[in-house]
Amino acid sequence: MSQGKYTWLIGFAVVAALAGCQGSEPDPGPDASKRVVAADSRPGPAPAPAATPTAAPGKTSELVLVEAVRRDDLDRVVSSVISPDGKFLYASCWNPGALVVFARDAGTGKLTHVQTVTGKPDLMGATGVALSPDGRFATLATFRSRDAFLFKRDPQSGKVTLIQTAPRTGKDWSFPVAVEFSPDGKFACFADDGGQSGTGGIRVFRVEGESLVDLGENEGQNRCFAGARNLAFHPDGKTLFVACARTGSLVVVDFRPDDGSTRVRQVLWAKSRGGHDFSAPEVGDVRGTAGLVDLAVSPDAKYLVTCSGRFGGPTTLASFRYGGDGKLSYVTSIQSTGKKGADALAFVGGNQVAIAPDGRDVYAAATISGVVACVARDPSNGSLAPGKVVPDGGPPGPNVNGAAGVTVSADGKFVYVATEDRKTLSVFRRQSP
């Protein structure tokens, strides 16, 4: 492929403000949002003090395709996670429902198939997958069967054995799509999208021995969790960040590591609620939260990067600072123009996002246009700058969804991309510019 197809100088523009949150279909594969997104020129809140946002193209590590692993059991693959020892990769596929295990070569990044857990109707809709910090357990969120599953993991072979379909107490949930273990491994937290009419929420399970015990669901306030798509823990284990697409909200949650209880600390909204005071519990008209899909905590735990667009709203990457008061403030955002040209590939339908371990590169999946954005990041102030896009590595095809999930290895050498409708896991090597 020519160098021109990798250049991305006009694909992103500095955003002035986001449009109001639009309605969206929670299923991972809608086609209604296949559209070009233009920048919004309305005024918005000023960047946080001491930040230095920039629109200049940045230098990012090159992504060089190593291999594209295509398998029928990777149908609707949307997410992956690497084991703590770096030896295995686990991928979730929502149709018909599977957890696929690969051995990983740390030197080449290449994948070798180990196991496919499928053939169970109750795994249908598998999207979120997580491993406990000690590597003993894997857990899976399935939006079609509306269940939480716990697997025991063999650290030598990488294989998993289903040991529990977690029972739930109290009110049932509607649409579980993502899961994360707490940093101490004592809890598993699930994001519940809520479906088209539900309130959504976060549901916490306590890990007891080899089982999950349901502690109930927090539905938040003012529908702040409606359309919850992903969540991430701060390393301190006391804060949980939740990305919610339908209401365009970025929610900061108090998490008590002693008992797993939760309480909403702050909500940043895409539409006006509470003005622009970032010290307030509710902040309105915040850039970068309309159609919010995913978020990642920076390696130094001082910033948050978010990605939007897959389920409504503009395709946007945004940066937020995590302050000493335990709240977020806006730093900067860049928004896709969605234009195609001789020197640009459209970046449309922003989905999962990951930050490289050195904090200097951000990688974001664009499901609708089937590319991965490589964004330069300044670790000292959290600012972002447009870099390049690369094709997601999946086979070409008309009217199919591409890159959905993106994962960076702990050593920072490789990037793994799940291509939703292309039954492919692509392996890229990071190469210094």
C-alpha positions as CSV (number, residue, x, y, z in Angstrom):
1,M,0.0,0.0,0.0
2,S,1.3,3.5,-0.9
3,Q,2.5,5.8,1.8
4,G,-0.2,8.3,0.9
5,K,-2.9,5.9,2.1
6,Y,-1.3,6.0,5.6
7,T,-1.1,9.8,5.9
8,W,-3.7,11.3,8.0
9,L,-3.4,15.1,8.1
10,I,-7.0,16.1,7.4
11,G,-8.9,13.2,8.9
12,F,-9.3,14.9,12.3
13,A,-10.0,18.6,13.1
14,V,-9.8,20.3,16.5
15,V,-13.4,20.2,17.8
16,A,-15.1,23.4,19.0
17,A,-18.0,21.6,20.7
18,L,-20.0,18.5,20.4
19,A,-23.6,18.3,19.1
20,G,-26.2,17.0,21.5
21,C,-26.3,13.3,22.1
22,Q,-28.3,11.4,19.6
23,G,-30.3,8.2,20.1
24,S,-28.6,4.9,19.2
25,E,-29.2,1.2,18.8
26,P,-27.3,-0.7,21.5
27,D,-26.6,-3.8,19.4
28,P,-23.0,-3.9,18.3
29,G,-23.8,-3.9,14.5
30,P,-26.1,-1.0,13.4
31,D,-25.8,0.5,10.0
32,A,-27.7,3.7,10.7
33,S,-24.7,5.8,11.7
34,K,-22.8,5.3,8.4
35,R,-22.4,9.0,7.7
36,V,-19.8,11.7,7.4
37,V,-19.4,13.8,10.5
38,A,-18.6,17.5,10.4
39,A,-17.0,19.6,13.1
40,D,-19.3,21.6,15.3
41,S,-18.3,25.3,15.4
42,R,-20.3,26.3,18.5
43,P,-18.3,27.7,21.5
44,G,-17.6,25.4,24.4
45,P,-15.8,25.3,27.7
46,A,-12.2,26.4,27.8
47,P,-9.4,23.8,28.2
48,A,-8.3,23.0,31.7
49,P,-5.4,25.2,33.0
50,A,-1.8,24.2,32.2
51,A,-2.9,22.1,29.2
52,T,-1.5,22.7,25.8
53,P,-3.9,21.3,23.2
54,T,-2.6,21.2,19.7
55,A,-4.0,20.5,16.3
56,A,-0.7,20.1,14.6
57,P,-0.1,16.6,13.1
58,G,1.9,14.5,15.6
59,K,4.6,11.8,15.2
60,T,3.3,8.4,16.1
61,S,4.8,5.0,16.0
62,E,4.1,3.2,12.7
63,L,1.8,0.2,12.8
64,V,3.2,-2.5,10.5
65,L,0.9,-5.5,9.8
66,V,2.4,-8.7,11.1
67,E,-0.5,-11.1,10.3
68,A,-4.2,-11.2,10.0
69,V,-5.7,-14.3,11.7
70,R,-9.1,-15.1,10.1
71,R,-11.3,-17.9,11.5
72,D,-15.0,-18.7,11.3
73,D,-15.1,-18.8,15.1
74,L,-14.1,-15.2,15.2
75,D,-17.5,-14.2,13.9
76,R,-18.4,-10.7,15.3
77,V,-15.2,-10.5,17.3
78,V,-15.3,-7.2,19.1
79,S,-12.9,-7.3,22.0
80,S,-9.7,-8.9,23.3
81,V,-7.5,-9.0,26.4
82,I,-4.0,-10.2,27.0
83,S,-3.1,-12.4,30.0
84,P,-1.0,-10.8,32.8
85,D,2.0,-12.9,31.8
86,G,1.6,-11.8,28.1
87,K,1.4,-15.4,26.9
88,F,-2.2,-15.6,25.8
89,L,-4.9,-13.5,24.2
90,Y,-8.7,-13.9,24.8
91,A,-11.2,-12.7,22.3
92,S,-15.0,-12.3,22.7
93,C,-17.3,-12.8,19.7
94,W,-21.0,-11.9,20.0
95,N,-22.5,-14.1,17.2
96,P,-23.3,-16.8,17.9
97,G,-21.3,-16.3,21.1
98,A,-17.7,-17.5,21.8
99,L,-14.6,-17.0,23.8
100,V,-11.6,-17.7,21.7
101,V,-8.1,-18.4,23.2
102,F,-4.8,-17.9,21.5
103,A,-1.2,-18.5,22.5
104,R,0.9,-15.4,21.9
105,D,4.5,-15.2,20.7
106,A,6.1,-12.4,22.7
107,G,8.8,-12.0,20.1
108,T,6.8,-11.8,16.9
109,G,3.3,-11.0,18.3
110,K,1.8,-13.8,16.3
111,L,-1.1,-15.9,17.5
112,T,-1.8,-19.6,17.6
113,H,-5.3,-20.9,18.3
114,V,-5.6,-22.8,21.6
115,Q,-9.3,-23.1,22.4
116,T,-12.8,-22.0,21.4
117,V,-15.5,-22.0,24.0
118,T,-18.8,-22.0,22.2
119,G,-21.9,-24.1,21.3
120,K,-23.7,-22.8,24.3
121,P,-26.8,-20.6,23.7
122,D,-26.1,-18.8,26.9
123,L,-22.9,-17.3,25.5
124,M,-24.8,-15.5,22.8
125,G,-23.9,-11.8,22.6
126,A,-20.5,-12.1,24.2
127,T,-18.9,-8.7,24.1
128,G,-16.9,-7.7,27.2
129,V,-14.1,-10.0,28.4
130,A,-11.7,-9.5,31.4
131,L,-9.1,-11.4,33.2
132,S,-8.4,-11.1,37.0
133,P,-5.2,-9.4,37.9
134,D,-3.7,-12.6,39.1
135,G,-4.7,-14.4,35.9
136,R,-6.8,-17.1,37.8
137,F,-10.1,-16.1,36.3
138,A,-11.8,-14.9,33.1
139,T,-15.2,-13.3,33.0
140,L,-17.5,-12.6,30.1
141,A,-20.5,-10.2,29.6
142,T,-23.2,-11.4,27.1
143,F,-25.8,-8.9,26.0
144,R,-28.1,-11.5,24.4
145,S,-28.3,-14.0,27.2
146,R,-28.0,-11.3,29.8
147,D,-25.6,-13.3,31.9
148,A,-22.2,-13.0,33.6
149,F,-19.9,-15.9,33.3
150,L,-16.9,-16.9,35.4
151,F,-14.2,-19.2,34.0
152,K,-11.2,-20.8,35.7
153,R,-8.0,-20.3,33.8
154,D,-5.1,-22.6,33.4
155,P,-2.0,-20.4,33.4
156,Q,0.1,-23.0,31.7
157,S,-2.1,-24.0,28.7
158,G,-4.2,-20.8,28.7
159,K,-7.4,-22.8,28.5
160,V,-10.5,-21.9,30.4
161,T,-13.2,-23.9,32.1
162,L,-16.7,-22.5,32.7
163,I,-17.3,-22.7,36.5
164,Q,-20.3,-20.4,37.0
165,T,-23.2,-18.6,35.4
166,A,-23.5,-16.0,38.1
167,P,-26.9,-15.8,39.8
168,R,-28.3,-12.3,40.3
169,T,-30.4,-10.9,43.1
170,G,-32.9,-8.1,43.1
171,K,-33.7,-6.3,39.8
172,D,-32.4,-8.0,36.7
173,W,-30.3,-6.1,34.1
174,S,-31.1,-5.4,30.5
175,F,-28.0,-5.4,28.3
176,P,-24.6,-6.3,29.9
177,V,-21.8,-5.4,27.4
178,A,-18.6,-4.8,29.3
179,V,-16.7,-6.0,32.4
180,E,-13.6,-5.1,34.4
181,F,-12.0,-6.6,37.5
182,S,-11.1,-4.3,40.3
183,P,-7.3,-3.7,40.7
184,D,-7.2,-6.0,43.7
185,G,-9.2,-8.7,41.9
186,K,-11.9,-8.9,44.6
187,F,-14.7,-7.6,42.5
188,A,-16.0,-7.8,38.9
189,C,-17.9,-4.7,37.6
190,F,-20.2,-4.9,34.6
191,A,-21.6,-2.1,32.4
192,D,-25.3,-2.5,31.6
193,D,-26.3,-0.6,28.5
194,G,-30.0,-0.8,29.5
195,G,-31.3,-1.3,26.0
196,Q,-33.3,1.4,24.1
197,S,-35.6,2.2,27.0
198,G,-33.7,1.1,30.0
199,T,-31.8,3.3,32.5
200,G,-28.6,1.3,32.3
201,G,-26.2,0.9,35.2
202,I,-23.2,-0.7,36.7
203,R,-23.5,-4.1,38.4
204,V,-20.9,-5.3,40.9
205,F,-20.1,-8.9,41.8
206,R,-17.8,-9.9,44.7
207,V,-15.3,-12.7,44.0
208,E,-15.8,-15.4,46.7
209,G,-13.6,-18.4,46.3
210,E,-14.5,-19.6,42.8
211,S,-17.8,-17.8,42.4
212,L,-19.3,-14.4,41.8
213,V,-21.8,-13.0,44.3
214,D,-24.1,-10.3,43.0
215,L,-24.1,-7.1,45.0
216,G,-26.7,-5.3,42.9
217,E,-26.9,-2.7,40.2
218,N,-26.5,1.1,40.6
219,E,-28.7,2.9,38.1
220,G,-27.2,6.3,38.9
221,Q,-29.2,9.6,38.5
222,N,-30.9,11.3,35.7
223,R,-30.3,8.3,33.4
224,C,-26.6,9.0,33.5
225,F,-25.8,5.3,32.8
226,A,-28.2,4.9,29.8
227,G,-26.2,3.4,27.0
228,A,-23.3,2.4,29.2
229,R,-20.8,0.8,26.9
230,N,-17.5,0.5,28.7
231,L,-15.8,1.1,32.1
232,A,-12.3,1.4,33.5
233,F,-10.9,1.5,37.0
234,H,-8.4,4.0,38.2
235,P,-5.3,2.2,39.6
236,D,-6.1,3.4,43.1
237,G,-9.2,1.0,43.1
238,K,-11.4,3.7,44.5
239,T,-12.6,5.3,41.3
240,L,-14.5,3.8,38.3
241,F,-15.0,5.7,35.0
242,V,-18.0,4.8,32.8
243,A,-18.6,5.7,29.2
244,C,-22.3,6.0,28.2
245,A,-23.3,6.5,24.6
246,R,-27.0,7.2,24.6
247,T,-27.0,10.1,27.1
248,G,-23.6,11.3,26.1
249,S,-22.3,11.1,29.7
250,L,-18.9,10.4,31.2
251,V,-19.5,9.2,34.8
252,V,-17.0,9.2,37.6
253,V,-18.0,6.7,40.3
254,D,-16.8,6.3,43.9
255,F,-15.9,2.6,44.4
256,R,-15.4,1.3,47.9
257,P,-12.8,-1.5,47.8
258,D,-13.9,-2.8,51.2
259,D,-17.4,-3.7,50.2
260,G,-17.8,-3.0,46.5
261,S,-20.5,-0.3,47.0
262,T,-20.7,2.5,44.4
263,R,-21.9,6.1,44.3
264,V,-21.9,8.7,41.5
265,R,-19.3,11.4,42.1
266,Q,-19.4,13.4,38.9
267,V,-21.2,13.4,35.6
268,L,-19.9,15.2,32.4
269,W,-22.8,15.6,29.9
270,A,-22.8,16.2,26.2
271,K,-25.8,18.5,26.7
272,S,-26.5,21.3,29.2
273,R,-26.8,20.2,32.8
274,G,-25.1,22.2,35.5
275,G,-23.0,24.6,33.4
276,H,-19.3,24.4,32.9
277,D,-18.0,24.2,36.5
278,F,-15.8,21.1,36.5
279,S,-15.8,21.1,40.3
280,A,-19.6,20.6,40.3
281,P,-21.2,17.1,40.5
282,E,-22.8,17.7,37.1
283,V,-21.2,19.5,34.1
284,G,-23.0,20.3,30.9
285,D,-22.0,20.9,27.2
286,V,-18.7,19.0,27.6
287,R,-16.8,18.4,24.4
288,G,-16.0,14.8,23.6
289,T,-18.9,12.9,25.3
290,A,-21.7,12.7,22.7
291,G,-22.0,9.1,21.7
292,L,-19.3,8.0,24.1
293,V,-18.2,4.4,23.6
294,D,-14.9,3.7,25.4
295,L,-12.2,5.2,27.6
296,A,-8.7,4.4,28.8
297,V,-6.7,5.6,31.8
298,S,-3.2,7.0,31.0
299,P,-0.2,5.0,32.3
300,D,0.5,7.7,34.9
301,A,-3.1,7.6,36.0
302,K,-3.4,11.4,35.6
303,Y,-5.5,11.5,32.4
304,L,-8.3,9.8,30.6
305,V,-8.7,9.4,26.8
306,T,-12.2,8.7,25.4
307,C,-13.6,7.7,22.0
308,S,-17.0,8.4,20.6
309,G,-19.1,7.8,17.4
310,R,-19.9,4.1,17.0
311,F,-23.5,4.5,18.3
312,G,-24.3,8.1,17.5
313,G,-22.7,11.5,17.9
314,P,-19.5,12.7,16.1
315,T,-16.5,10.5,15.9
316,T,-14.3,12.1,18.5
317,L,-11.2,11.5,20.6
318,A,-11.0,13.6,23.8
319,S,-8.6,14.0,26.7
320,F,-9.6,14.7,30.4
321,R,-7.5,15.4,33.4
322,Y,-8.1,13.5,36.6
323,G,-7.6,16.0,39.4
324,G,-6.6,15.7,43.1
325,D,-10.2,16.3,44.0
326,G,-11.2,13.1,42.3
327,K,-13.0,14.8,39.4
328,L,-12.4,15.2,35.7
329,S,-11.8,18.4,33.7
330,Y,-11.6,18.8,30.0
331,V,-8.2,19.1,28.2
332,T,-8.8,18.8,24.5
333,S,-10.5,16.9,21.7
334,I,-10.2,16.2,18.0
335,Q,-13.0,15.3,15.8
336,S,-13.1,13.3,12.5
337,T,-14.1,15.1,9.3
338,G,-14.9,11.7,7.9
339,K,-13.6,12.8,4.5
340,K,-11.9,10.5,2.0
341,G,-9.3,11.7,-0.4
342,A,-6.0,10.9,-2.0
343,D,-4.1,11.4,1.3
344,A,-6.8,10.4,3.8
345,L,-8.9,7.5,4.9
346,A,-12.1,8.3,6.7
347,F,-12.2,7.7,10.4
348,V,-15.9,7.1,11.1
349,G,-17.6,5.2,13.9
350,G,-15.1,5.5,16.8
351,N,-15.2,2.5,19.1
352,Q,-12.6,1.1,21.5
353,V,-9.4,3.0,22.4
354,A,-6.1,2.1,24.0
355,I,-3.0,4.0,25.2
356,A,0.5,2.7,24.6
357,P,2.5,1.9,27.8
358,D,4.8,4.8,27.1
359,G,1.8,7.2,27.0
360,R,2.8,8.7,23.7
361,D,0.5,7.0,21.3
362,V,-3.3,6.5,21.3
363,Y,-4.9,3.9,19.1
364,A,-8.6,4.0,18.3
365,A,-10.8,1.6,16.3
366,A,-13.2,3.0,13.6
367,T,-15.7,0.3,13.0
368,I,-17.7,1.9,10.2
369,S,-14.7,2.9,8.1
370,G,-12.5,-0.1,9.0
371,V,-9.4,1.7,10.1
372,V,-7.3,2.3,13.2
373,A,-6.4,5.9,14.1
374,C,-2.9,6.5,15.5
375,V,-2.9,9.6,17.6
376,A,0.0,11.4,19.1
377,R,-0.3,12.2,22.8
378,D,1.8,14.4,25.1
379,P,2.2,12.6,28.4
380,S,3.1,15.8,30.2
381,N,-0.3,17.6,29.6
382,G,-2.6,15.0,28.0
383,S,-2.9,16.8,24.7
384,L,-3.7,15.0,21.5
385,A,-2.7,15.6,17.9
386,P,-3.8,13.9,14.7
387,G,-1.4,11.3,13.4
388,K,-2.2,8.6,10.8
389,V,-4.7,5.9,10.1
390,V,-4.1,2.4,8.8
391,P,-6.5,-0.2,7.4
392,D,-7.6,-2.7,10.1
393,G,-6.1,-5.7,8.4
394,G,-9.4,-7.5,7.8
395,P,-10.3,-8.7,4.3
396,P,-12.2,-6.1,2.2
397,G,-15.9,-6.4,1.8
398,P,-19.0,-4.2,1.1
399,N,-21.2,-2.9,3.9
400,V,-19.3,-4.7,6.7
401,N,-18.1,-3.3,10.0
402,G,-14.4,-3.3,10.6
403,A,-12.2,-2.5,13.6
404,A,-14.1,-2.7,16.8
405,G,-11.6,-3.6,19.5
406,V,-7.9,-2.5,20.0
407,T,-5.5,-3.9,22.6
408,V,-1.8,-3.0,23.2
409,S,0.6,-5.5,24.6
410,A,2.1,-4.7,28.0
411,D,5.6,-4.3,26.5
412,G,4.2,-1.8,24.0
413,K,5.5,-3.8,21.0
414,F,2.3,-5.0,19.4
415,V,-1.3,-3.8,18.8
416,Y,-4.1,-6.3,18.3
417,V,-7.3,-5.3,16.4
418,A,-10.6,-7.1,16.4
419,T,-12.5,-6.6,13.2
420,E,-16.2,-7.1,13.9
421,D,-17.7,-8.5,10.6
422,R,-14.5,-9.7,9.1
423,K,-13.8,-12.6,11.4
424,T,-10.2,-11.4,11.9
425,L,-7.8,-10.6,14.6
426,S,-5.0,-8.4,13.1
427,V,-1.5,-8.2,14.7
428,F,0.4,-5.0,14.2
429,R,4.0,-4.2,15.3
430,R,4.7,-0.8,16.7
431,Q,7.7,0.8,15.0
432,S,9.3,4.1,15.9
433,P,8.7,6.9,13.3
